[in-house]
Amino acid sequence: MQPPFSAQAFLEWAGGQGAIVRYGQGDAIFTQGDPCQHVLYILSGGVTVSAKSRVGREAVVAVLGTGDFFGEGCLAGQPLRDRSAVAIKPSAVVPVERRAMARLLHDQHGLSDRFISHVLTRHIRMEEDLVDQLFGAAEMRLARTLLRMAGCGEADTPTWTVPRIRVERLAEMAGMTRVRAELCLERFSTQGFVESYDDGRLRINRSLLTVVLRD
């Protein structure tokens, strides 16, 4: 029986500490149209994945954090990236060449189970976000965006903090106008869900989960 997935074991399979690529907040990890050759694993940090239409409109399709994979399109033979990925806070990312990743998925059942679970969970999340974009409340979309950026699902995160980000970018990620985002943030602040630090970061109160779970 093979052991369950381990981030440390995965790092060793990928080449150890030398395989880690570090990005600062706002750094592009890859851009739409780049060659699609690697699957990437977030060892720490956070990443947004976005897509741009032919007329230049851009939409954020995923906000990812520690333990997430992305860029897996190469495993299906995708030659070029159809999305862009940007670090939303200092991040450590492990890229694995597609053939090496395919071998690992075949040989390491723990990794294969973890990878499939991630892909399915993200697909479900993207469908939920699409429904929210079409039918849900603006506050719900913004609350989910803030919680994901703060890494609320990371067990080793002592506090939930959103890195400094422009309101325009936050509004884009939540699928709303800047004015609507500002109103929602003001409402969250009044209700004690969020608190602004002097450096522009946002501290997220765990009570914000009530906005997401109330329905």
C-alpha positions as CSV (number, residue, x, y, z in Angstrom):
1,M,0.0,0.0,0.0
2,Q,1.4,3.3,-1.0
3,P,1.5,6.3,1.4
4,P,-0.9,9.2,1.0
5,F,0.2,12.3,-0.8
6,S,2.9,14.3,0.9
7,A,4.0,17.8,-0.1
8,Q,7.5,17.1,1.0
9,A,7.7,13.8,-0.9
10,F,6.3,15.5,-4.0
11,L,9.0,18.2,-3.7
12,E,11.7,15.5,-3.5
13,W,10.2,13.7,-6.5
14,A,10.3,17.0,-8.4
15,G,14.0,17.7,-7.6
16,G,14.2,19.0,-4.0
17,Q,14.7,22.6,-3.0
18,G,16.3,23.4,-6.3
19,A,13.0,22.8,-8.1
20,I,11.3,25.7,-6.2
21,V,10.6,28.9,-8.2
22,R,9.8,31.9,-6.0
23,Y,7.5,34.8,-7.1
24,G,6.8,38.1,-5.5
25,Q,3.3,39.6,-5.3
26,G,2.1,40.6,-8.8
27,D,4.7,38.5,-10.6
28,A,3.4,36.7,-13.7
29,I,4.0,32.9,-13.5
30,F,2.8,32.4,-17.0
31,T,0.8,34.4,-19.6
32,Q,-1.9,33.4,-22.0
33,G,-0.2,32.2,-25.2
34,D,3.0,30.9,-23.5
35,P,4.1,27.3,-24.3
36,C,2.2,24.8,-22.1
37,Q,4.9,22.4,-20.8
38,H,4.6,22.1,-17.0
39,V,2.1,21.3,-14.3
40,L,2.7,23.6,-11.3
41,Y,2.2,23.0,-7.5
42,I,1.8,25.8,-5.0
43,L,4.1,25.0,-2.1
44,S,3.1,28.2,-0.4
45,G,1.4,31.5,-1.3
46,G,-1.5,32.3,-3.6
47,V,-2.2,32.5,-7.3
48,T,-5.0,33.9,-9.5
49,V,-5.7,32.3,-12.8
50,S,-7.4,34.5,-15.4
51,A,-8.5,34.3,-19.1
52,K,-8.7,37.1,-21.6
53,S,-11.2,37.1,-24.5
54,R,-10.5,38.1,-28.1
55,V,-11.8,41.6,-27.4
56,G,-9.5,42.1,-24.5
57,R,-11.9,41.5,-21.6
58,E,-10.3,39.6,-18.7
59,A,-11.9,37.5,-16.0
60,V,-10.4,35.7,-13.0
61,V,-11.5,32.1,-13.1
62,A,-9.7,30.7,-10.0
63,V,-8.0,31.9,-6.9
64,L,-5.6,29.2,-5.7
65,G,-3.5,28.7,-2.5
66,T,-1.1,26.4,-0.8
67,G,-1.5,22.7,-1.9
68,D,-3.2,23.5,-5.2
69,F,-2.1,22.4,-8.7
70,F,-2.6,24.5,-11.8
71,G,-1.5,24.5,-15.4
72,E,-2.6,20.9,-15.9
73,G,-3.8,21.5,-19.4
74,C,-0.4,20.3,-20.7
75,L,-1.3,16.8,-19.6
76,A,-4.2,16.8,-22.2
77,G,-1.9,17.9,-25.0
78,Q,-2.6,21.6,-24.8
79,P,0.3,23.3,-26.7
80,L,-0.2,26.9,-25.4
81,R,-1.5,28.4,-22.2
82,D,-5.2,29.5,-22.5
83,R,-5.0,31.4,-19.3
84,S,-2.6,33.6,-17.3
85,A,-1.4,33.0,-13.7
86,V,-0.2,35.7,-11.3
87,A,1.1,35.5,-7.7
88,I,-1.2,37.5,-5.4
89,K,1.3,37.2,-2.5
90,P,4.9,35.9,-2.2
91,S,4.7,32.4,-3.5
92,A,6.8,29.2,-3.8
93,V,5.8,27.2,-6.9
94,V,7.1,23.8,-8.0
95,P,6.9,23.2,-11.8
96,V,7.0,19.7,-13.1
97,E,7.5,18.8,-16.8
98,R,4.4,17.2,-18.2
99,R,6.0,13.8,-19.0
100,A,7.6,13.6,-15.6
101,M,4.2,14.5,-14.0
102,A,2.4,11.9,-16.1
103,R,4.9,9.3,-14.8
104,L,4.4,10.4,-11.2
105,L,0.6,10.2,-11.6
106,H,0.9,6.7,-13.0
107,D,3.4,5.5,-10.3
108,Q,2.3,7.3,-7.2
109,H,-1.3,6.5,-6.3
110,G,-1.3,9.0,-3.4
111,L,-0.3,11.8,-5.7
112,S,-2.8,10.6,-8.3
113,D,-5.7,10.6,-5.8
114,R,-4.7,14.1,-4.5
115,F,-4.4,15.5,-8.1
116,I,-7.8,14.1,-9.2
117,S,-9.5,15.4,-6.0
118,H,-8.0,18.9,-6.6
119,V,-9.1,19.0,-10.3
120,L,-12.7,17.9,-9.4
121,T,-13.0,20.3,-6.5
122,R,-11.8,23.2,-8.5
123,H,-14.2,22.4,-11.3
124,I,-17.1,22.3,-8.9
125,R,-15.9,25.6,-7.4
126,M,-15.7,27.3,-10.8
127,E,-19.3,26.1,-11.6
128,E,-20.5,27.6,-8.2
129,D,-18.7,30.9,-9.0
130,L,-20.4,31.0,-12.5
131,V,-23.8,30.5,-10.9
132,D,-23.0,33.3,-8.4
133,Q,-21.9,35.6,-11.2
134,L,-25.2,35.0,-12.9
135,F,-27.7,34.7,-10.0
136,G,-25.9,35.3,-6.6
137,A,-25.6,38.3,-4.4
138,A,-22.6,40.6,-4.8
139,E,-21.7,40.2,-1.1
140,M,-21.6,36.4,-1.5
141,R,-19.1,36.7,-4.4
142,L,-16.9,39.1,-2.7
143,A,-16.9,37.2,0.6
144,R,-15.9,34.0,-1.2
145,T,-13.1,35.9,-3.0
146,L,-11.7,37.4,0.2
147,L,-11.8,34.0,2.0
148,R,-10.0,32.3,-0.8
149,M,-7.3,35.0,-1.0
150,A,-6.9,34.8,2.8
151,G,-6.3,31.1,2.6
152,C,-9.1,30.1,4.9
153,G,-8.7,26.5,4.0
154,E,-5.1,26.2,5.1
155,A,-4.9,24.4,8.4
156,D,-1.6,26.1,9.4
157,T,-2.8,29.7,8.8
158,P,-3.0,31.4,12.2
159,T,-4.8,34.5,10.9
160,W,-6.7,35.2,7.7
161,T,-5.1,38.1,5.9
162,V,-5.6,39.3,2.3
163,P,-2.5,40.9,0.8
164,R,-2.7,44.5,-0.3
165,I,-4.7,44.7,-3.5
166,R,-6.3,47.4,-5.6
167,V,-10.1,47.6,-5.2
168,E,-10.4,47.5,-9.0
169,R,-8.6,44.2,-9.1
170,L,-10.6,42.8,-6.2
171,A,-13.8,43.9,-8.0
172,E,-12.7,42.2,-11.2
173,M,-12.0,39.0,-9.3
174,A,-15.5,39.1,-7.7
175,G,-17.3,40.0,-10.9
176,M,-18.6,43.4,-9.9
177,T,-17.9,47.1,-10.4
178,R,-15.4,49.0,-8.3
179,V,-18.2,51.1,-6.7
180,R,-20.1,47.9,-5.7
181,A,-17.0,46.4,-4.3
182,E,-16.3,49.5,-2.2
183,L,-19.8,49.5,-0.9
184,C,-19.6,45.8,0.0
185,L,-16.2,46.3,1.8
186,E,-17.6,49.2,3.7
187,R,-20.5,47.0,4.8
188,F,-18.2,44.2,5.8
189,S,-16.1,46.6,7.8
190,T,-19.2,48.0,9.6
191,Q,-20.3,44.5,10.4
192,G,-16.9,43.6,11.8
193,F,-16.2,41.0,9.1
194,V,-13.0,42.7,7.8
195,E,-10.4,45.1,9.3
196,S,-7.9,47.2,7.3
197,Y,-4.3,47.3,8.3
198,D,-2.2,50.5,7.9
199,D,-0.2,48.9,5.1
200,G,-3.3,48.2,3.0
201,R,-3.8,44.5,3.9
202,L,-7.2,43.2,5.1
203,R,-7.6,41.1,8.2
204,I,-10.6,38.7,7.7
205,N,-12.7,37.8,10.7
206,R,-13.9,34.2,10.7
207,S,-17.5,35.5,11.0
208,L,-17.3,36.4,7.3
209,L,-18.0,32.7,6.7
210,T,-21.6,33.4,7.8
211,V,-22.0,35.5,4.6
212,V,-21.0,32.4,2.6
213,L,-22.9,29.8,4.6
214,R,-26.1,31.7,5.5
215,D,-27.9,30.4,2.4
